[in-house]
Amino acid sequence: MRTIAALLISGVLTSGAVLAADAAAGQAVYAKSCKGCHGADGTANPAMAKMMKVDMKALGSADVQAESDADMKAVITNGKGKMKPIASVTGASVDNVVAYVRTLKK
């Protein structure tokens, strides 16, 4: 009985780890789909900000990092202000990008 319980607990813990967001994978997606506007290190591309006439906050700033994961996902998938939805980032990739953005915290 203990063996079965241990296997069940181990399986649950392992499946949770598999489902966890992957910041390294998120970095690759970010580099392809986000860095053009948000910069390689999460600081805004000044030319893009000027062209769009917006004040882009650094993704590592306290303001951005205070956003919930759900709010960040909504911005990626639905857009916000002048930022359009990023149609090429879907499914687990959205979670991975959020995990990567969390690594930019200053």
Summary of the structure (lengths in Angstrom):
residues: 106
radius of gyration: 17.2
end to end distance: 48.0
largest distance: 65.4
contacts: 259
relative contact order: 0.18
helix: 62%
strand: 2%
